[in-house]
Amino acid sequence: MTEAVILIVDDLMFLPKLQNSLDASGYRPLTATNETDLSLALFSAPVLAIVDLFSQAYNWERLVRFIKGPGKKAVHVPILGFGPHVDLALRQQALSAGCEAVVGRSAIVSQLPALVQKYKWQPDRTRCAQSPPPLLLEGLRLFNSGHYFECHELIEEAWVAEKEPIRVMYQGILQIGVACHHIKNKNWRGAVKLLERGIPKAGRFAPVCMGINIAELLTDARAVHQELHRLGPEWRGEFHFDLFPTIKYNENTE
């Protein structure tokens, strides 16, 4: 799965250099310089955000806090700031706002792949070795029995209770289940939207996490997504429900 990196950058001479470097390194660059675009970019489960601290076109500190503020869903996403190398006051301001690190403008170009590798978010594999919490387990059972609305209620409760980044996996599973619920109600746009949000979130924890076979879930979810696009947005007919995913999991991973 291609990992997404958010670029909070508006310099039209500088931005393409970063985009090309990320593309060449196998990452998917997403540009966002306002809260609306940033909110949409965060649905792609990015592994890093990079912000230009020197831009006067947007309030970079507000956008950093939009990601890193208390209670934010994407608080686990690291943020790398770049700007004038000698501006120590700006560097401290960025660190206080929530940036993990600040580098010079020249370094962000010449060392970008290495910097992404150094600072990007990596799932906690130790946590993945633990057993699923009871609410998540019951949600998985409901998912497999086709009770997607009830599954949503339980997994959302588990997601709210979970404070660690593994909650992103919970949300991804939840959104794939809600997509199936939308398909049963012939809501094409809702189903496509939820699959496109849920697949990258769950995908961050492939192939297996908490005994859950995420890799197979992704294969099945992508097949559903592909079939929806074959049918098209005007579809109001039948759907091959045998395409719906069945989540394989082991209740005792420890």
MOBELNOR-V932526 format. One record per residue. N is the residue number from 1. RES is the residue in three letters. SS is DSSP state (helix for helix, strand for strand, loop for the rest). OMEGA is omega in degrees with one decimal (999 if undefined). NEAR is the number of other C-alpha atoms within 8 Angstrom. Layout:
# MOBELNOR-V932526
n->N res->RES ss->SS omega->OMEGA near->NEAR
n->N res->RES ss->SS omega->OMEGA near->NEAR
This chain:
# MOBELNOR-V932526
n->1 res->MET ss->loop omega->-180.0 near->4
n->2 res->THR ss->loop omega->-179.4 near->6
n->3 res->GLU ss->strand omega->-178.0 near->10
n->4 res->ALA ss->strand omega->174.8 near->13
n->5 res->VAL ss->strand omega->179.8 near->13
n->6 res->ILE ss->strand omega->175.5 near->13
n->7 res->LEU ss->strand omega->174.3 near->11
n->8 res->ILE ss->strand omega->-171.3 near->12
n->9 res->VAL ss->loop omega->-179.8 near->12
n->10 res->ASP ss->loop omega->179.5 near->8
n->11 res->ASP ss->loop omega->-173.2 near->7
n->12 res->LEU ss->loop omega->174.0 near->6
n->13 res->MET ss->loop omega->-174.3 near->6
n->14 res->PHE ss->loop omega->-175.9 near->7
n->15 res->LEU ss->helix omega->-179.1 near->10
n->16 res->PRO ss->helix omega->178.4 near->8
n->17 res->LYS ss->helix omega->179.1 near->9
n->18 res->LEU ss->helix omega->180.0 near->10
n->19 res->GLN ss->helix omega->-179.2 near->9
n->20 res->ASN ss->helix omega->179.0 near->8
n->21 res->SER ss->helix omega->178.5 near->11
n->22 res->LEU ss->helix omega->177.7 near->13
n->23 res->ASP ss->helix omega->-177.7 near->10
n->24 res->ALA ss->helix omega->-179.3 near->7
n->25 res->SER ss->loop omega->176.6 near->7
n->26 res->GLY ss->loop omega->177.0 near->8
n->27 res->TYR ss->strand omega->178.0 near->11
n->28 res->ARG ss->strand omega->-179.2 near->10
n->29 res->PRO ss->strand omega->176.0 near->11
n->30 res->LEU ss->strand omega->-177.3 near->9
n->31 res->THR ss->strand omega->179.5 near->11
n->32 res->ALA ss->loop omega->178.1 near->12
n->33 res->THR ss->loop omega->173.6 near->11
n->34 res->ASN ss->loop omega->-173.6 near->8
n->35 res->GLU ss->helix omega->179.6 near->9
n->36 res->THR ss->helix omega->179.9 near->6
n->37 res->ASP ss->helix omega->179.6 near->10
n->38 res->LEU ss->helix omega->178.2 near->12
n->39 res->SER ss->helix omega->178.7 near->8
n->40 res->LEU ss->helix omega->-179.6 near->8
n->41 res->ALA ss->helix omega->-178.7 near->13
n->42 res->LEU ss->helix omega->176.8 near->9
n->43 res->PHE ss->loop omega->-177.3 near->9
n->44 res->SER ss->loop omega->178.8 near->11
n->45 res->ALA ss->loop omega->-177.6 near->11
n->46 res->PRO ss->loop omega->178.2 near->13
n->47 res->VAL ss->loop omega->-177.6 near->12
n->48 res->LEU ss->strand omega->169.2 near->15
n->49 res->ALA ss->strand omega->179.9 near->13
n->50 res->ILE ss->strand omega->-174.2 near->13
n->51 res->VAL ss->strand omega->175.3 near->12
n->52 res->ASP ss->strand omega->-176.7 near->11
n->53 res->LEU ss->loop omega->-175.3 near->10
n->54 res->PHE ss->loop omega->-176.8 near->7
n->55 res->SER ss->loop omega->175.4 near->10
n->56 res->GLN ss->loop omega->-173.7 near->5
n->57 res->ALA ss->loop omega->-179.9 near->5
n->58 res->TYR ss->loop omega->179.3 near->7
n->59 res->ASN ss->loop omega->-174.7 near->7
n->60 res->TRP ss->helix omega->-178.2 near->11
n->61 res->GLU ss->helix omega->177.7 near->8
n->62 res->ARG ss->helix omega->180.0 near->7
n->63 res->LEU ss->helix omega->175.8 near->12
n->64 res->VAL ss->helix omega->-179.6 near->13
n->65 res->ARG ss->helix omega->175.2 near->10
n->66 res->PHE ss->helix omega->177.9 near->9
n->67 res->ILE ss->helix omega->-167.3 near->11
n->68 res->LYS ss->helix omega->-177.7 near->13
n->69 res->GLY ss->loop omega->-179.4 near->10
n->70 res->PRO ss->loop omega->176.8 near->5
n->71 res->GLY ss->loop omega->-179.4 near->5
n->72 res->LYS ss->loop omega->-176.6 near->9
n->73 res->LYS ss->loop omega->-175.4 near->6
n->74 res->ALA ss->loop omega->-176.0 near->8
n->75 res->VAL ss->loop omega->179.8 near->11
n->76 res->HIS ss->loop omega->-176.5 near->8
n->77 res->VAL ss->loop omega->178.9 near->13
n->78 res->PRO ss->loop omega->177.6 near->13
n->79 res->ILE ss->strand omega->177.6 near->13
n->80 res->LEU ss->strand omega->178.1 near->14
n->81 res->GLY ss->strand omega->173.0 near->14
n->82 res->PHE ss->strand omega->-178.3 near->14
n->83 res->GLY ss->strand omega->178.6 near->12
n->84 res->PRO ss->loop omega->-171.7 near->8
n->85 res->HIS ss->loop omega->-173.0 near->8
n->86 res->VAL ss->loop omega->-176.9 near->4
n->87 res->ASP ss->loop omega->-176.2 near->8
n->88 res->LEU ss->helix omega->179.2 near->7
n->89 res->ALA ss->helix omega->178.4 near->6
n->90 res->LEU ss->helix omega->178.2 near->8
n->91 res->ARG ss->helix omega->-179.3 near->9
n->92 res->GLN ss->helix omega->177.6 near->8
n->93 res->GLN ss->helix omega->-179.5 near->8
n->94 res->ALA ss->helix omega->179.0 near->13
n->95 res->LEU ss->helix omega->179.3 near->11
n->96 res->SER ss->helix omega->-179.6 near->7
n->97 res->ALA ss->helix omega->179.3 near->10
n->98 res->GLY ss->loop omega->177.1 near->11
n->99 res->CYS ss->loop omega->176.7 near->13
n->100 res->GLU ss->loop omega->-177.5 near->10
n->101 res->ALA ss->strand omega->177.3 near->8
n->102 res->VAL ss->strand omega->178.2 near->12
n->103 res->VAL ss->strand omega->178.5 near->11
n->104 res->GLY ss->strand omega->-178.2 near->10
n->105 res->ARG ss->helix omega->-179.5 near->10
n->106 res->SER ss->helix omega->-178.0 near->6
n->107 res->ALA ss->helix omega->-176.4 near->9
n->108 res->ILE ss->helix omega->176.3 near->11
n->109 res->VAL ss->helix omega->-173.0 near->10
n->110 res->SER ss->helix omega->-174.8 near->6
n->111 res->GLN ss->loop omega->-170.6 near->8
n->112 res->LEU ss->helix omega->-179.3 near->12
n->113 res->PRO ss->helix omega->-179.9 near->9
n->114 res->ALA ss->helix omega->179.5 near->7
n->115 res->LEU ss->helix omega->177.5 near->9
n->116 res->VAL ss->helix omega->-180.0 near->9
n->117 res->GLN ss->helix omega->-178.0 near->7
n->118 res->LYS ss->helix omega->-169.9 near->6
n->119 res->TYR ss->helix omega->-174.7 near->10
n->120 res->LYS ss->loop omega->-179.9 near->10
n->121 res->TRP ss->loop omega->175.2 near->9
n->122 res->GLN ss->loop omega->177.2 near->5
n->123 res->PRO ss->loop omega->179.1 near->8
n->124 res->ASP ss->loop omega->-176.9 near->7
n->125 res->ARG ss->helix omega->175.9 near->7
n->126 res->THR ss->helix omega->178.1 near->6
n->127 res->ARG ss->helix omega->178.7 near->8
n->128 res->CYS ss->helix omega->180.0 near->12
n->129 res->ALA ss->loop omega->-178.9 near->11
n->130 res->GLN ss->loop omega->178.9 near->10
n->131 res->SER ss->loop omega->175.6 near->11
n->132 res->PRO ss->loop omega->175.6 near->9
n->133 res->PRO ss->loop omega->-175.7 near->7
n->134 res->PRO ss->helix omega->-179.5 near->6
n->135 res->LEU ss->helix omega->178.3 near->10
n->136 res->LEU ss->helix omega->178.2 near->12
n->137 res->LEU ss->helix omega->179.5 near->10
n->138 res->GLU ss->helix omega->175.9 near->10
n->139 res->GLY ss->helix omega->177.9 near->13
n->140 res->LEU ss->helix omega->178.1 near->10
n->141 res->ARG ss->helix omega->178.6 near->9
n->142 res->LEU ss->helix omega->176.4 near->12
n->143 res->PHE ss->helix omega->-176.5 near->13
n->144 res->ASN ss->helix omega->177.6 near->10
n->145 res->SER ss->loop omega->176.4 near->6
n->146 res->GLY ss->loop omega->178.3 near->6
n->147 res->HIS ss->loop omega->-169.1 near->9
n->148 res->TYR ss->helix omega->179.0 near->12
n->149 res->PHE ss->helix omega->179.4 near->9
n->150 res->GLU ss->helix omega->175.4 near->9
n->151 res->CYS ss->helix omega->178.6 near->16
n->152 res->HIS ss->helix omega->-177.8 near->13
n->153 res->GLU ss->helix omega->-176.9 near->8
n->154 res->LEU ss->helix omega->-178.0 near->12
n->155 res->ILE ss->helix omega->175.0 near->14
n->156 res->GLU ss->helix omega->177.1 near->11
n->157 res->GLU ss->helix omega->177.1 near->9
n->158 res->ALA ss->helix omega->179.2 near->12
n->159 res->TRP ss->helix omega->179.3 near->12
n->160 res->VAL ss->helix omega->-177.8 near->7
n->161 res->ALA ss->helix omega->-176.9 near->6
n->162 res->GLU ss->loop omega->-177.9 near->8
n->163 res->LYS ss->loop omega->-178.6 near->7
n->164 res->GLU ss->loop omega->-177.2 near->5
n->165 res->PRO ss->loop omega->178.6 near->7
n->166 res->ILE ss->loop omega->175.6 near->11
n->167 res->ARG ss->helix omega->177.1 near->10
n->168 res->VAL ss->helix omega->176.6 near->10
n->169 res->MET ss->helix omega->178.2 near->12
n->170 res->TYR ss->helix omega->-177.3 near->14
n->171 res->GLN ss->helix omega->178.7 near->14
n->172 res->GLY ss->helix omega->177.7 near->14
n->173 res->ILE ss->helix omega->179.5 near->11
n->174 res->LEU ss->helix omega->-176.5 near->13
n->175 res->GLN ss->helix omega->175.4 near->13
n->176 res->ILE ss->helix omega->176.4 near->13
n->177 res->GLY ss->helix omega->178.1 near->13
n->178 res->VAL ss->helix omega->176.7 near->13
n->179 res->ALA ss->helix omega->177.4 near->14
n->180 res->CYS ss->helix omega->176.4 near->11
n->181 res->HIS ss->helix omega->178.8 near->11
n->182 res->HIS ss->helix omega->179.9 near->12
n->183 res->ILE ss->helix omega->179.1 near->11
n->184 res->LYS ss->helix omega->177.9 near->7
n->185 res->ASN ss->loop omega->177.9 near->6
n->186 res->LYS ss->loop omega->177.4 near->9
n->187 res->ASN ss->loop omega->-174.4 near->9
n->188 res->TRP ss->helix omega->-175.7 near->13
n->189 res->ARG ss->helix omega->178.4 near->7
n->190 res->GLY ss->helix omega->-179.3 near->9
n->191 res->ALA ss->helix omega->-179.5 near->14
n->192 res->VAL ss->helix omega->-179.0 near->11
n->193 res->LYS ss->helix omega->-177.6 near->9
n->194 res->LEU ss->helix omega->176.1 near->12
n->195 res->LEU ss->helix omega->-178.4 near->13
n->196 res->GLU ss->helix omega->174.2 near->9
n->197 res->ARG ss->helix omega->-173.9 near->12
n->198 res->GLY ss->helix omega->-176.6 near->14
n->199 res->ILE ss->helix omega->179.8 near->14
n->200 res->PRO ss->helix omega->178.3 near->12
n->201 res->LYS ss->helix omega->178.5 near->15
n->202 res->ALA ss->helix omega->-176.8 near->16
n->203 res->GLY ss->helix omega->178.4 near->13
n->204 res->ARG ss->loop omega->-174.3 near->9
n->205 res->PHE ss->loop omega->177.1 near->11
n->206 res->ALA ss->loop omega->4.4 near->10
n->207 res->PRO ss->loop omega->-178.0 near->9
n->208 res->VAL ss->strand omega->176.3 near->11
n->209 res->CYS ss->strand omega->-176.8 near->12
n->210 res->MET ss->loop omega->-179.7 near->12
n->211 res->GLY ss->loop omega->-178.7 near->15
n->212 res->ILE ss->strand omega->-179.9 near->10
n->213 res->ASN ss->strand omega->-177.2 near->13
n->214 res->ILE ss->helix omega->-178.2 near->14
n->215 res->ALA ss->helix omega->-179.9 near->10
n->216 res->GLU ss->helix omega->175.7 near->10
n->217 res->LEU ss->helix omega->180.0 near->12
n->218 res->LEU ss->helix omega->178.5 near->11
n->219 res->THR ss->helix omega->-179.5 near->8
n->220 res->ASP ss->helix omega->-178.9 near->11
n->221 res->ALA ss->helix omega->178.1 near->13
n->222 res->ARG ss->helix omega->177.0 near->9
n->223 res->ALA ss->helix omega->176.4 near->9
n->224 res->VAL ss->helix omega->179.2 near->10
n->225 res->HIS ss->helix omega->179.4 near->10
n->226 res->GLN ss->helix omega->179.9 near->8
n->227 res->GLU ss->helix omega->177.3 near->8
n->228 res->LEU ss->helix omega->179.0 near->11
n->229 res->HIS ss->helix omega->174.4 near->8
n->230 res->ARG ss->helix omega->-179.6 near->6
n->231 res->LEU ss->helix omega->177.5 near->8
n->232 res->GLY ss->loop omega->-173.8 near->8
n->233 res->PRO ss->loop omega->179.7 near->8
n->234 res->GLU ss->loop omega->-178.9 near->6
n->235 res->TRP ss->loop omega->174.6 near->8
n->236 res->ARG ss->loop omega->-173.4 near->5
n->237 res->GLY ss->loop omega->-177.6 near->5
n->238 res->GLU ss->loop omega->176.8 near->4
n->239 res->PHE ss->loop omega->178.4 near->5
n->240 res->HIS ss->loop omega->-174.4 near->6
n->241 res->PHE ss->helix omega->175.2 near->5
n->242 res->ASP ss->helix omega->174.9 near->4
n->243 res->LEU ss->helix omega->-177.9 near->8
n->244 res->PHE ss->loop omega->-178.8 near->10
n->245 res->PRO ss->loop omega->165.4 near->8
n->246 res->THR ss->loop omega->-174.9 near->7
n->247 res->ILE ss->loop omega->175.7 near->12
n->248 res->LYS ss->loop omega->-177.9 near->8
n->249 res->TYR ss->strand omega->177.1 near->7
n->250 res->ASN ss->loop omega->-174.7 near->8
n->251 res->GLU ss->loop omega->-176.0 near->8
n->252 res->ASN ss->loop omega->-177.1 near->6
n->253 res->THR ss->loop omega->-178.2 near->9
n->254 res->GLU ss->loop omega->999 near->5
